[in-house]
Amino acid sequence: MTRSTGTPSNRRGSSMQVVFLLEEESAEAALKLLVPHLLPAGCVPRYRVFEGCKDLLGQLQPLLQGYRRRLAQPGQQDLRVVVLLDADGVGPRRLAEMEAKATAAGLLTYGQATAGQEFHVFNALAVQELEAWFLGDREAITAAYPAVRGQHFKGLSKDPDTITDTWERLQQLLQKAGYPAAKTKVKWAETITPHLDPARNESASFRYFVAGLRAL
């Protein structure tokens, strides 16, 4: 996930609406807490949750075509679409599909735009899953779950994007610290996200996501 740097020219006024297309409720729970701190001032976020990745990808191109028609209407240019999916071990292929659907819909993406060029779609992946973004900030986890200690992270890579089973590993970590073993992805999102600090997060996919939102 690389892109040329530069100051974007597409920062707008207070009317910009940013639509987030998400594959699961835990992503919505996390972004509702995170996004207000990352979007340019005055942006209004909207969230739409699908029934998994397959459902979202299946509807993505016609949805983007609808947004393209909306953007063509007078006074509707201040709209951006953010698509967030888990990489699930097939990140390059999944991202290529997302980019292709945006191109087919006639919309320029953040990944395709040159420095400072206006874009309307930002495709992003959580590598490999959303929980990698939590594992990328160990201080956030310990702030949310004070019983977690340094030794509980033993055996975990400090590069969370290399962990293929992040939700299982997060569950195991919390269980070692005495927290219930139930898989509660939405609760993790609600409790850990408020403590996330982009400046210290070790997840490259998280830092890319932050950079993309700040470029809107």
C-alpha positions as CSV (number, residue, x, y, z in Angstrom):
1,M,0.0,0.0,0.0
2,T,2.1,2.9,-1.2
3,R,1.1,6.2,-2.6
4,S,2.8,9.4,-3.5
5,T,2.8,12.1,-0.9
6,G,1.8,15.7,-1.1
7,T,-0.8,18.1,0.1
8,P,-4.2,17.1,-1.2
9,S,-6.2,19.7,-3.1
10,N,-9.6,18.2,-2.2
11,R,-10.2,19.5,1.3
12,R,-13.6,21.1,1.1
13,G,-15.9,23.1,3.4
14,S,-18.1,22.0,6.1
15,S,-20.6,20.1,3.9
16,M,-18.5,17.1,2.9
17,Q,-20.2,13.8,3.6
18,V,-18.1,10.7,3.9
19,V,-19.9,7.4,3.4
20,F,-18.2,4.3,5.0
21,L,-19.0,0.9,3.5
22,L,-18.2,-1.8,6.0
23,E,-18.4,-5.6,6.1
24,E,-19.2,-6.0,9.8
25,E,-20.7,-4.3,12.9
26,S,-17.4,-4.3,14.8
27,A,-15.9,-2.1,12.1
28,E,-18.8,0.4,12.5
29,A,-18.3,0.4,16.3
30,A,-14.6,1.1,16.0
31,L,-15.0,3.8,13.3
32,K,-17.7,5.7,15.1
33,L,-15.2,6.3,17.8
34,L,-12.1,6.7,15.7
35,V,-13.3,8.7,12.6
36,P,-14.3,12.0,14.3
37,H,-10.6,12.4,15.3
38,L,-9.3,11.7,11.9
39,L,-11.6,13.4,9.3
40,P,-11.0,17.0,8.3
41,A,-13.1,19.4,10.3
42,G,-16.7,19.6,9.3
43,C,-16.9,16.3,7.5
44,V,-20.1,14.3,8.2
45,P,-19.6,10.5,8.4
46,R,-22.3,8.0,7.5
47,Y,-22.0,4.2,7.9
48,R,-23.5,1.3,6.0
49,V,-22.8,-2.3,7.3
50,F,-23.1,-5.3,5.0
51,E,-23.5,-9.0,5.7
52,G,-19.8,-9.7,5.2
53,C,-17.2,-9.1,2.5
54,K,-18.9,-11.1,-0.2
55,D,-22.1,-9.1,0.2
56,L,-20.3,-5.8,0.1
57,L,-18.2,-6.7,-2.9
58,G,-21.3,-8.0,-4.7
59,Q,-23.0,-4.7,-4.3
60,L,-20.0,-2.4,-4.6
61,Q,-20.0,-1.5,-8.3
62,P,-23.7,-0.6,-8.6
63,L,-23.4,1.4,-5.4
64,L,-20.4,3.3,-6.7
65,Q,-22.2,3.9,-10.0
66,G,-25.1,5.5,-7.9
67,Y,-22.6,7.7,-6.1
68,R,-21.1,8.7,-9.5
69,R,-24.5,9.8,-10.7
70,R,-25.0,11.7,-7.5
71,L,-21.7,13.5,-7.8
72,A,-22.8,14.6,-11.3
73,Q,-25.7,16.6,-9.8
74,P,-25.2,20.3,-8.9
75,G,-24.1,20.9,-5.4
76,Q,-23.3,17.2,-4.7
77,Q,-19.5,17.2,-5.3
78,D,-18.6,17.1,-1.6
79,L,-19.1,13.4,-1.2
80,R,-16.4,10.7,-0.5
81,V,-16.8,7.0,-0.2
82,V,-14.5,4.9,2.0
83,V,-14.6,1.1,1.6
84,L,-13.0,-0.9,4.4
85,L,-12.6,-4.7,4.2
86,D,-10.5,-7.3,6.0
87,A,-7.6,-8.6,3.9
88,D,-8.2,-12.2,5.1
89,G,-5.0,-13.4,3.5
90,V,-5.9,-12.3,0.0
91,G,-5.2,-8.6,0.4
92,P,-3.7,-7.8,-3.0
93,R,-6.4,-9.6,-4.9
94,R,-9.1,-8.0,-2.8
95,L,-7.8,-4.5,-3.2
96,A,-7.4,-5.0,-6.9
97,E,-11.0,-5.9,-7.1
98,M,-12.1,-2.9,-5.1
99,E,-10.0,-0.6,-7.3
100,A,-11.4,-2.2,-10.5
101,K,-15.0,-1.7,-9.4
102,A,-14.3,2.0,-8.6
103,T,-12.7,2.4,-12.0
104,A,-15.6,0.7,-13.7
105,A,-18.0,3.1,-11.9
106,G,-16.0,6.0,-13.3
107,L,-14.6,7.2,-9.9
108,L,-11.0,8.0,-9.1
109,T,-9.5,6.4,-6.0
110,Y,-7.0,7.5,-3.4
111,G,-4.6,4.8,-4.5
112,Q,-4.8,5.9,-8.2
113,A,-4.7,9.6,-7.7
114,T,-1.5,11.6,-8.0
115,A,-0.4,13.9,-5.2
116,G,-2.9,16.6,-4.7
117,Q,-5.4,15.2,-7.2
118,E,-9.1,15.1,-6.2
119,F,-10.4,11.6,-5.6
120,H,-13.8,10.3,-4.4
121,V,-13.2,6.7,-3.3
122,F,-10.7,5.5,-0.7
123,N,-10.3,1.7,-0.6
124,A,-8.6,0.3,2.5
125,L,-7.8,-3.0,4.0
126,A,-7.4,-4.1,7.6
127,V,-4.4,-6.5,7.4
128,Q,-5.3,-9.2,8.1
129,E,-8.3,-8.3,10.2
130,L,-9.6,-5.3,12.1
131,E,-8.2,-6.7,15.4
132,A,-4.7,-6.3,13.9
133,W,-5.2,-2.6,14.4
134,F,-5.8,-3.2,18.1
135,L,-2.8,-5.5,18.4
136,G,-0.8,-2.7,16.8
137,D,-1.3,-0.5,19.9
138,R,-0.5,-2.5,23.0
139,E,-0.9,0.5,25.2
140,A,-4.5,0.8,24.0
141,I,-5.2,-2.8,24.9
142,T,-3.7,-2.4,28.4
143,A,-5.6,0.9,28.9
144,A,-8.9,-0.9,28.0
145,Y,-8.0,-4.1,29.9
146,P,-5.8,-3.2,32.8
147,A,-5.2,-6.8,33.8
148,V,-3.2,-7.3,30.6
149,R,0.6,-7.3,31.3
150,G,3.6,-7.3,29.0
151,Q,4.1,-11.1,29.4
152,H,0.7,-11.7,27.9
153,F,2.0,-10.4,24.5
154,K,4.8,-13.0,24.5
155,G,5.0,-14.8,21.2
156,L,3.1,-12.2,19.3
157,S,4.8,-10.4,16.5
158,K,5.3,-6.7,17.0
159,D,4.2,-6.3,13.4
160,P,0.4,-7.1,13.7
161,D,-0.1,-7.2,9.9
162,T,1.9,-10.4,9.8
163,I,-0.5,-12.2,12.2
164,T,-3.0,-14.2,10.2
165,D,-5.4,-15.0,13.1
166,T,-5.6,-11.7,14.9
167,W,-9.1,-12.0,16.5
168,E,-8.1,-15.5,17.9
169,R,-4.8,-14.1,19.2
170,L,-6.5,-11.1,20.8
171,Q,-9.0,-13.4,22.4
172,Q,-6.3,-15.7,23.8
173,L,-4.3,-12.7,25.1
174,L,-7.3,-11.4,27.0
175,Q,-8.1,-14.9,28.3
176,K,-4.6,-15.2,29.7
177,A,-5.2,-12.0,31.6
178,G,-8.4,-13.4,33.1
179,Y,-11.0,-11.9,30.8
180,P,-13.9,-14.0,29.4
181,A,-13.0,-16.1,26.5
182,A,-16.1,-15.2,24.4
183,K,-15.5,-13.7,21.0
184,T,-16.9,-10.2,21.4
185,K,-15.6,-8.3,18.5
186,V,-18.0,-5.3,18.9
187,K,-17.1,-5.0,22.5
188,W,-13.4,-5.0,21.8
189,A,-13.9,-2.3,19.2
190,E,-15.9,-0.2,21.7
191,T,-13.4,-0.6,24.5
192,I,-10.0,-0.5,22.7
193,T,-10.6,2.1,20.0
194,P,-10.9,5.1,22.3
195,H,-7.3,4.5,23.4
196,L,-5.8,4.0,19.9
197,D,-3.0,6.4,19.1
198,P,-2.1,6.5,15.3
199,A,1.3,7.9,16.2
200,R,2.4,4.7,18.0
201,N,0.4,2.1,16.1
202,E,2.6,-0.6,14.6
203,S,0.1,-1.7,11.9
204,A,1.0,-0.3,8.5
205,S,-2.5,-0.9,7.2
206,F,-3.8,1.2,10.1
207,R,-1.4,4.0,9.3
208,Y,-2.4,3.9,5.6
209,F,-6.1,4.1,6.6
210,V,-5.3,7.1,8.8
211,A,-3.4,8.8,6.0
212,G,-6.2,8.2,3.6
213,L,-8.8,9.8,5.9
214,R,-6.7,12.8,6.5
215,A,-6.3,13.3,2.8
216,L,-10.0,13.6,2.3
